[in-house]
């Protein structure tokens, strides 16, 4: 597990049924491309968030594959329809096998 990784999510607490809401996510992660070298000239191993998903009540809303060119601390902003009250589950997958999760509820 990479050190200092912290997911942050901003979701409205309330919405009307059928509304599109704006969701903002950011995960603090250094993101190493695997192409830089350390002081001794050895390649620093690749360490990136390689996938991000968001589900609402178990149904997929967004699924993004990320590549080494992604910036440090990846930020996503997207809209999602809220047909009913429920829970959003956000998941980030790291190259080292770590999985970071966050959940937010929306009332209707």
HELIX and SHEET records of a PDB file:
SHEET    1   A 3 UNK A   6  UNK A  10  0                                        
SHEET    2   A 3 UNK A  19  UNK A  28 -1                                        
SHEET    3   A 3 UNK A  75  UNK A  82 -1                                        
SHEET    1   B 4 UNK A  59  UNK A  65  0                                        
SHEET    2   B 4 UNK A  49  UNK A  56 -1                                        
SHEET    3   B 4 UNK A  86  UNK A  94 -1                                        
SHEET    4   B 4 UNK A  99  UNK A 106 -1                                        
END                                                                             
